[in-house]
Amino acid sequence: MINFIEQLIETLIFRSRWVLAPMYLGLVGGLVILMVKFAQEFIHIVVHIFSAAEQEVVLSLLALVDMTLVANLLIMVIFSGYENFVSKIDTANSVDRPEWMGKVDFSGLKLKLIGSIVAISAIDLLKAFVHQSTPNSEHIANEQMGWMLAIHMAFILSGVLFAVMDYIAGKSKAHG
């Protein structure tokens, strides 16, 4: 009887990973929403290309880059998270299968995520700096700009610390 209960609990726990599947589908929906906003921004640039100032075009293009980086981040989380925690994705050896898919473990995913977050933060910081030099725009207060820079530096430091921790963990596994 005890073995039956233990087996039942373990089966339930093992199958509970499927609770994550709707969350990954929600992230796919978020990717679609991001694509709509990307198209909206792109159309805005095209319509105003001749009347917009150079800084406005640069800001709009940085917004497109920012959205693309967020989309890349979502793809990494969806693919790697699903394959690491739910089930393998059967792509039937498709030529389009990304090379990294199925090879990124949780540690690698962490590093890729923090790298993407640092890149997104850098783009946002760059947009803020460009916005400062745009005539007739509301300028960001020095204190707010300082906080943005501090947060960006915190992301960079976190990334470096994650990489160092993974390096140390890898060395200890090799010697253990």
N, C-alpha and C positions, 0 to 999 in steps of 0.2 A: 504494500500500500504506500509506504514512504517513497519507494522508487517511482511509483506511478505519479505521485504528487510532484516529486522533484522533476521528473521528465516533463510534466505538464507546465510547470513554472518555467523551465528552461526553454521549452518550445514557445511559450507565450513571449518571453523576453526576446528570443531570437527573431520572432516574427514581428515584434514591435517596431523594428527598423523601418517597416513599410509606412509607419505614421509620417515619416519624413517625405515620402513621395509626393503628397499634395503640396508640401512646402516648396519642393523643387519645381513643380508645375506652376506654382504662384510666382516663382522667380522667372520662369519662362514668360508668364504674363507681364511681369515687370520689364522684361526685355522688349516685348511688343510695345508697351507704353513708351519706353525710352526711344524706340525707333520712330514712333509718331512725333515725339518732341524733336528728335533729330531732323525729321523731314520738315517740320514746321519752321525750325531755325534755318535750315538750308534754303527753303523757299523765301524766307524773309531776307536772307542775304542776296539771293538772285534778284528779287524784286527791287531792292534798294541799292544795288551795286554801283550805279552811276551817281546816286545822290548822297551816298554815305561817305563820311570821312574815313581816312585810312585807319585810324584807331578803332572806329566802330567795326570795320571789316575784320581787323585783327581780333577784336574781342569776340565777334561772332564766330570766327574760325576757331578760336581757343575754346569756345563753348562746344563746338562740334567735336574737337579733340577730346575734351573733358567727357562728353557723353559716350564717345567711342571707348575711352579707357574704362568707364563704368560698365559698359556693355561687355568688354573683355573680362572684367572682374566677375560679372554675373555668369558668363560662360564657364570660367574656371571653377566657380563655386558649384554651379549646376552639374557639370560633368564630373569633376573630381569628387565632390561631396556625394553625389549619387553612387558613383562607382566605389568609393571608399566605405560608405555607410549603409547603402541599400542593396544594390545588385549591379552586376557587370552589365554594361550596355553592349548588346550584340549588334555590331555594325556590319557583320558578315564580311569582314576584311575589306571594307570600302576604301577606295583610293583617297577619298576625302577625309578619312579619319585623321584628326590631328595627331602628330607624332607623340606628343606628351600624354595623350589620353590613355588612361590605364596604367601609366607609369608614375604618376604624381601621387605620392603617399601623403599622409596628413602633415608631416613635417615640411615636405616640399610645397604643399598647398599653402601652409602658413607663410612661407617665405614669398611665394608668388603673390599672395593677397597683400602682405605688407608692402611689397614692391609696387603693386598697383595703387595702393592707398597713398604712398609717397608720391607717385607720379601724378595722381589726381590732385593731391594737395599742392604740388608744385605748379600745376596748371592753374589752379584757383588763385594761388599767390601771384603768378604772372599776370593773370587777368586783373587782379586788384592793382598791381603796379601800372599796367597799361591804362586802366581806368583812371588812375590818378593823373595821367598826362593828357587825358582827353579834355579838350576845352568844353566849357559849359556843362560839365557833369558834376554831380554831387561827389565831393571828395570824401574818402574814407579817413576817419580820424586816426591820428598817429597811434593812439592807444589800441584801436581796433586792428590796425596794421601790425602792431607789435604782437598782439595776441595771435594773429594769423601766422606770423613768422615763428612764434614760440610753439604753436601747435604743430606746424610743419617740422620743426626741429625735433619735437617729441616723437613724431612718426618716424623720422630718420633714425633717432636713437633706438626706438623700439625695434626697427628693422635690423639694425646692427646687433642688438642684444639677442634677437631671435636667431640670427645667423651664427653668432658666437656660441649660443646654447646648443644649437644643432651640431656645430663643429665639435664641441666638447662631448656631446652625447655620441656622436659617430666615432670619435677616438676611443671612448670608453668601451663601446661595443666591440671595436676591433681588438682591444686588449683584453676583453673580458671573456 
